[in-house]
């Protein structure tokens, strides 16, 4: 079951040096290849877990603020988490390690390969893009967190406003940098518009 190219009935898989070398209805294998009869069985690609908390050392939530973008999963990977071993035996080769759902926008996530026995530096999936977790569930409003200080937002409407506001700030922040890079590339020096300077926090927005 290829998932992307249909199902190959009575197909074969050639494995060489621990990796899949060929798949198809008719596969040419070396004469000395070991043949395993898997008749009546099914083979499918490993399940990619798009939301996992394994291999994240310590608590996966930063509950002090609603948008802790400074929290970064790549800096707290635990290669000794036994769930790496367990998941690699359960057809889940690549999970996305995320922060918890206590925040409207969590910190940076990371996609890893389940390489049991390797150091943390060998776990990240090469070429995978960085991303942030956005959560609009009931957990992120934190209204039912007993014994904890009340933290905005405490309603679903507040969560939506927090997410919308954060994206608007990110848009303005990028626009300010684009403007700065464009003007400085043109040869201008010491250029900061009042708007750009305020967003880049380089001066008081009320200064002249």
C-alpha positions as CSV (number, residue, x, y, z in Angstrom):
1,X,0.0,0.0,0.0
2,X,2.0,2.9,-1.3
3,X,-0.4,5.7,-0.1
4,X,0.7,7.9,-3.0
5,X,0.7,5.5,-6.0
6,X,-2.1,3.1,-5.2
7,X,-1.9,-0.5,-4.0
8,X,0.4,-3.0,-5.6
9,X,-1.2,-6.4,-5.5
10,X,1.1,-9.3,-4.9
11,X,4.1,-7.0,-5.0
12,X,7.6,-7.3,-3.8
13,X,10.0,-5.1,-1.8
14,X,13.8,-5.3,-2.2
15,X,15.8,-4.2,0.8
16,X,19.5,-3.6,0.5
17,X,21.8,-2.4,3.3
18,X,18.8,-1.8,5.5
19,X,17.0,0.5,3.1
20,X,14.3,0.0,0.5
21,X,15.9,-0.3,-2.9
22,X,12.9,-1.2,-5.1
23,X,9.2,-1.7,-4.9
24,X,6.9,-3.1,-7.5
25,X,4.9,-5.9,-9.0
26,X,8.1,-7.4,-10.5
27,X,11.4,-6.7,-8.7
28,X,14.8,-7.9,-9.8
29,X,16.7,-9.2,-6.8
30,X,20.2,-10.7,-6.6
31,X,20.3,-14.5,-6.8
32,X,21.7,-14.8,-3.3
33,X,19.0,-12.5,-1.8
34,X,17.1,-13.8,1.2
35,X,13.5,-14.3,0.2
36,X,10.8,-13.8,2.9
37,X,7.3,-15.0,1.9
38,X,4.8,-12.4,3.3
39,X,1.8,-13.7,1.4
40,X,-1.4,-12.6,2.8
41,X,0.2,-9.7,4.7
42,X,0.1,-5.9,4.1
43,X,3.0,-3.4,3.9
44,X,2.4,0.3,4.2
45,X,4.6,3.4,4.8
46,X,5.4,4.4,8.3
47,X,2.9,6.7,10.0
48,X,4.2,10.2,10.3
49,X,3.0,11.6,13.7
50,X,2.2,15.3,13.1
51,X,1.7,16.0,16.8
52,X,3.8,14.3,19.5
53,X,5.3,15.1,22.8
54,X,8.0,12.4,23.0
55,X,11.7,13.2,23.4
56,X,10.9,16.6,24.9
57,X,12.8,16.9,28.1
58,X,10.8,18.3,31.1
59,X,7.4,19.9,30.8
60,X,6.0,20.6,27.3
61,X,4.0,23.6,28.5
62,X,5.1,27.1,29.2
63,X,2.1,28.4,31.1
64,X,3.3,31.9,32.1
65,X,2.3,33.6,28.8
66,X,-0.1,32.8,26.0
67,X,2.5,33.1,23.2
68,X,5.9,31.8,24.4
69,X,7.7,31.9,21.1
70,X,11.0,31.8,22.9
71,X,10.4,28.2,23.8
72,X,12.2,26.0,21.3
73,X,11.8,22.2,21.3
74,X,15.2,21.6,19.5
75,X,17.0,22.8,22.6
76,X,15.4,20.3,24.9
77,X,15.5,17.0,23.0
78,X,16.0,13.9,25.2
79,X,17.6,11.1,23.1
80,X,17.2,8.7,26.0
81,X,13.4,8.9,26.1
82,X,12.3,5.2,25.9
83,X,9.3,6.3,23.7
84,X,11.8,6.8,20.8
85,X,12.5,3.0,21.0
86,X,8.9,2.1,21.4
87,X,7.6,4.3,18.6
88,X,10.3,3.2,16.2
89,X,8.9,-0.4,16.6
90,X,5.4,0.7,16.0
91,X,5.6,2.1,12.4
92,X,6.1,5.7,13.4
93,X,9.4,6.8,12.0
94,X,9.1,10.6,12.2
95,X,7.2,12.5,14.8
96,X,6.8,16.3,15.1
97,X,7.8,17.1,18.6
98,X,5.4,19.9,19.8
99,X,4.9,21.9,22.9
100,X,1.7,21.4,24.9
101,X,-1.7,23.0,24.4
102,X,-1.6,25.5,27.3
103,X,-0.7,28.3,24.9
104,X,-2.5,29.9,22.0
105,X,0.8,29.9,20.1
106,X,3.4,27.5,21.4
107,X,7.1,27.5,20.8
108,X,9.0,26.2,17.9
109,X,8.5,22.5,17.0
110,X,10.9,20.1,15.5
111,X,10.6,17.0,13.3
112,X,12.8,14.2,14.3
113,X,13.8,10.7,13.1
114,X,13.5,8.0,15.7
115,X,17.2,7.1,15.9
116,X,17.4,5.1,19.1
117,X,20.9,5.2,20.6
118,X,21.9,8.4,18.8
119,X,22.7,11.7,20.5
120,X,20.2,14.6,20.4
121,X,22.2,16.2,17.6
122,X,21.4,13.3,15.3
123,X,17.7,13.3,15.9
124,X,16.5,16.2,13.8
125,X,15.0,15.3,10.4
126,X,17.4,16.8,7.8
127,X,15.6,19.5,5.7
128,X,12.4,19.6,7.7
129,X,11.0,23.1,8.0
130,X,10.6,24.9,11.4
131,X,7.1,25.6,12.5
132,X,5.1,26.8,15.5
133,X,2.1,25.2,17.2
134,X,-1.1,27.1,17.1
135,X,-3.9,25.9,19.4
136,X,-7.4,27.1,19.6
137,X,-8.7,24.4,21.9
138,X,-10.2,24.8,25.4
139,X,-6.8,24.1,27.0
140,X,-5.2,27.3,25.7
141,X,-7.8,29.5,27.4
142,X,-6.7,28.0,30.8
143,X,-10.0,29.0,32.4
144,X,-10.3,25.6,34.2
145,X,-6.7,25.5,35.6
146,X,-7.5,25.3,39.3
147,X,-5.0,26.6,41.7
148,X,-3.2,28.7,39.1
149,X,-3.0,32.4,38.5
150,X,-5.5,33.7,35.9
151,X,-3.8,34.4,32.6
152,X,-5.2,36.0,29.5
153,X,-6.9,34.7,27.5
154,X,-9.6,32.9,29.5
155,X,-12.2,32.6,26.7
156,X,-12.1,31.1,23.2
157,X,-12.7,34.6,21.8
158,X,-9.6,35.7,23.6
159,X,-7.6,32.9,22.2
160,X,-8.7,33.9,18.7
161,X,-7.8,37.5,19.4
162,X,-4.4,36.5,20.7
163,X,-3.6,34.4,17.6
164,X,-4.8,37.1,15.3
165,X,-2.8,39.8,17.1
166,X,0.4,37.7,17.1
167,X,0.2,37.2,13.4
168,X,-0.5,40.9,12.8
169,X,2.6,41.8,14.8
170,X,4.7,39.2,12.9
171,X,3.5,40.7,9.6
172,X,4.4,44.2,10.7
173,X,7.7,43.1,12.1
174,X,8.6,41.4,8.8
175,X,7.5,44.5,6.8
176,X,9.7,46.7,9.0
177,X,12.8,44.5,8.3
178,X,12.0,44.4,4.6
179,X,11.8,48.2,4.5
180,X,15.0,48.5,6.4
181,X,16.9,46.0,4.2
182,X,15.6,47.7,1.0
183,X,16.6,51.2,2.0
184,X,20.0,50.2,3.4
185,X,20.7,48.1,0.2
186,X,20.1,51.3,-1.8
187,X,22.9,52.9,0.1
188,X,21.0,54.8,2.8
189,X,22.6,54.9,6.2
190,X,21.1,55.4,9.6
191,X,17.7,55.0,8.2
192,X,14.7,54.1,10.4
193,X,11.2,55.2,9.8
194,X,9.3,55.9,13.0
195,X,7.1,52.9,12.3
196,X,10.0,50.6,11.6
197,X,12.0,51.9,14.6
198,X,9.1,51.3,16.9
199,X,8.5,47.7,15.7
200,X,12.2,46.9,15.7
201,X,12.4,48.3,19.3
202,X,15.4,50.5,18.3
203,X,13.9,53.7,19.7
204,X,10.9,55.0,21.6
205,X,8.0,55.2,19.2
206,X,7.2,58.6,20.6
207,X,10.6,60.1,20.1
208,X,11.3,62.6,17.3
